[in-house]
Amino acid sequence: MKMMSVIAITPKDGAVDEITDLIVKSRSDGVVGLDVYSIVHTREDQLLVVNEWSSIDTFMDYVNGPHNMIELIEHLCIRLDEENVCKAYSGTVIHQEKSG
């Protein structure tokens, strides 16, 4: 069963593009079990990284492994909601669109 995880980030002023670039570069070679991810810039000037994992097992392997993405960006953040790093939302994907 696929599952989702969400990381909420409050970036320092002017750091949105740098954080986005670091996340994209850190995942350019792929992450085992990560099927799709989205980076959403909210109206509250927060970034949400929404990850779709192939299974809860792949998510747990990621959580228990090195958090390279978080280590890369935490110096650019006012707040990183660490509770959300390990909070997972498991269930059926009701609707998803992929371009292309």
Contact map, one row per residue, 1 for C-alpha under 8 A:
1110000000000000000000000000000000000000000000000000011100000000000000000000000000000000001100000000
1111000000000000000000000000000000000000000000000001111100000000000000000000000000000000011110000000
1111100000000000000000000000000000000000000000000001111100000000000000000000000000000001111110000000
0111110000000000000000000000000000000000000000000111100000000000000000000000000000000001111000000000
0011111000000000000000000000000000000000000000000111100000000000000000000000000000011111100000000000
0001111100000000000000000000000000000000000000011110000000000000000000000000000000011011000000000000
0000111110000000000000000000000000000000000000011100000000000000000000000000000111011000000000000000
0000011111000000000000000000000000000000000001111000000000000000000000000000000110011000000000000000
0000001111100000000000000000000000000000000001110000000000000000000000000000101110000000000000000000
0000000111110000000000000000000000000000000011100000000000000000000000000000111100000000000000000000
0000000011111111001000000000000000000000000011100000000000000000000000000001111000000000000000000000
0000000001111111000000000000000000000000000000000000000000000000000000000001110000000000000000000000
0000000000111111000000000000000000000000000000000000000000000000000000000000000000000000000000000000
0000000000111111100000000000000000000000000000000000000000000000000000000000000000000000000000000000
0000000000111111111000000000000000000000000000000000000000000000000000000001100000000000000000000000
0000000000111111111100000000000000000000000000100000000000000000000000000000000000000000000000000000
0000000000000111111110000000000000000000000000000000000000000000000000000000000000000000000000000000
0000000000000011111111000000000000000000000000000000000000000000000000000000000000000000000000000000
0000000000100011111111100000000000000000000000000000000000000000000000001001000000000000000000000000
0000000000000001111111110000000000000010000000000000000000000000000000000000000000000000000000000000
0000000000000000111111111000000000000000000000000000000000000000000000000000000000000000000000000000
0000000000000000011111111100000000000000000000000000000000000000000010011000000000000000000000000000
0000000000000000001111111110000000000000000000000000000000000000000010011000000000000000000000000000
0000000000000000000111111111000000000000000000000000000000000000000000000000000000000000000000000000
0000000000000000000011111111000000000000000000000000000000000000000000000000000000000000000000000000
0000000000000000000001111111100000000000000000000000000000000000000110000000000000000000000000000000
0000000000000000000000111111111000000000000000000000000000000000000000000000000000000000000000000000
0000000000000000000000011111110000000000000000000000000000000000000000000000000000000000000000000000
0000000000000000000000000111111000000000000000000000000000000000000000000000000000000000000000000000
0000000000000000000000000011111101000000000000000000000000000000000000000000000000000000000000000000
0000000000000000000000000010111111000000000000000000000000000000000000000000000000000000000000000000
0000000000000000000000000000011111000000000000000000000001000000000000000000000000000000000000000000
0000000000000000000000000000001111100000000000000000111001100000000000000000000000000000000000000000
0000000000000000000000000000011111111000000000000011110001100000000000000000000000000000000000000000
0000000000000000000000000000000011111000000000000011110000000000000000000000000000000000000000000000
0000000000000000000000000000000001111100000000000011100000000000000000000000000000000000000000000000
0000000000000000000000000000000001111110000000001111000000000000000000000000000000000000000000000000
0000000000000000000000000000000000011111000000011110000000000000000000000000000000000000000000000000
0000000000000000000100000000000000001111100000111100000000000000000000000000000000000000000000000000
0000000000000000000000000000000000000111110000111100000000000000000000000000000000000000000000000000
0000000000000000000000000000000000000011111011110000000000000000000000000000000000000000000000000000
0000000000000000000000000000000000000001111111110000000000000000000000000000000000000000000000000000
0000000000000000000000000000000000000000111111000000000000000000000000000000000000000000000000000000
0000000000000000000000000000000000000000011111000000000000000000000000000000000000000000000000000000
0000000001100000000000000000000000000000111111100000000000000000000000000000000000000000000000000000
0000000111100000000000000000000000000000111111110000000000000000000000000000000000000000000000000000
0000000111100001000000000000000000000011110011111000000000000000000000000000000000000000000000000000
0000011110000000000000000000000000000111110001111100000000000000000000000000000000000000000000000000
0000011100000000000000000000000000001111000000111110000000000000000000000000000000000000000000000000
0001111000000000000000000000000000001111000000011111000000000000000000000000000000000000000000000000
0001110000000000000000000000000001111100000000001111100000000000000000000000000000000000000000000000
0111100000000000000000000000000001111000000000000111110000000000000000000000000000000000000000000000
0111100000000000000000000000000011110000000000000011111101100000000000000000000000000000000000000000
1110000000000000000000000000000011100000000000000001111101000000000000000000000000000000000000000000
1110000000000000000000000000000010000000000000000000111111100000000000000000000000000000000000000000
1110000000000000000000000000000000000000000000000000111111110000000000000000000000000000010000000000
0000000000000000000000000000000000000000000000000000001111111000000000000000000000000000000000000000
0000000000000000000000000000000111000000000000000000111111111100000000000000000000000000000000000000
0000000000000000000000000000000011000000000000000000101111111110000000000000000000000000000000000000
0000000000000000000000000000000000000000000000000000000111111111000000000000000000000000000000000000
0000000000000000000000000000000000000000000000000000000011111111100000000000000000000000000000000000
0000000000000000000000000000000000000000000000000000000001111111111000000000000000000000000000000000
0000000000000000000000000000000000000000000000000000000000111111111000000000000000001100000000000000
0000000000000000000000000000000000000000000000000000000000011111110000000000000000000000000000000000
0000000000000000000000000000000000000000000000000000000000001111111000000000000000000000000000000000
0000000000000000000000000000000000000000000000000000000000000111111100000000000000000000000000000000
0000000000000000000000000000000000000000000000000000000000000110111111100000000000000000000000000000
0000000000000000000000000100000000000000000000000000000000000000011111110000000000000000000000000000
0000000000000000000001100100000000000000000000000000000000000000001111111000000000000000000000000000
0000000000000000000000000000000000000000000000000000000000000000001111111100000000000000000000000000
0000000000000000000000000000000000000000000000000000000000000000001111111110000000000000000000000000
0000000000000000000001100000000000000000000000000000000000000000000111111110000000000000000000000000
0000000000000000001001100000000000000000000000000000000000000000000011111111100000000000000000000000
0000000000000000000000000000000000000000000000000000000000000000000001111111100100000000000000000000
0000000000000000000000000000000000000000000000000000000000000000000000111111100000000000000000000000
0000000000110010001000000000000000000000000000000000000000000000000000001111110000000000000000000000
0000000011110010000000000000000000000000000000000000000000000000000000001111111100000000000000000000
0000000001110000000000000000000000000000000000000000000000000000000000000001111100000000000000000000
0000000011100000000000000000000000000000000000000000000000000000000000000000111110000000000000000000
0000001111000000000000000000000000000000000000000000000000000000000000000100111111000000000000000000
0000001110000000000000000000000000000000000000000000000000000000000000000000001111111000000000000000
0000001000000000000000000000000000000000000000000000000000000000000000000000000111111100000000000000
0000000000000000000000000000000000000000000000000000000000000000000000000000000011111110000000000000
0000111100000000000000000000000000000000000000000000000000000000000000000000000011111111000000000000
0000111100000000000000000000000000000000000000000000000000000010000000000000000011111110000000000000
0000100000000000000000000000000000000000000000000000000000000010000000000000000001111111000000000000
0000110000000000000000000000000000000000000000000000000000000000000000000000000000111111100000000000
0011110000000000000000000000000000000000000000000000000000000000000000000000000000010111110000000000
0011100000000000000000000000000000000000000000000000000000000000000000000000000000000011111000000000
0111000000000000000000000000000000000000000000000000000100000000000000000000000000000001111100000000
1111000000000000000000000000000000000000000000000000000000000000000000000000000000000000111110000000
1110000000000000000000000000000000000000000000000000000000000000000000000000000000000000011111000000
0110000000000000000000000000000000000000000000000000000000000000000000000000000000000000001111110000
0000000000000000000000000000000000000000000000000000000000000000000000000000000000000000000111110000
0000000000000000000000000000000000000000000000000000000000000000000000000000000000000000000011111000
0000000000000000000000000000000000000000000000000000000000000000000000000000000000000000000011111100
0000000000000000000000000000000000000000000000000000000000000000000000000000000000000000000000111110
0000000000000000000000000000000000000000000000000000000000000000000000000000000000000000000000011111
0000000000000000000000000000000000000000000000000000000000000000000000000000000000000000000000001111
0000000000000000000000000000000000000000000000000000000000000000000000000000000000000000000000000111
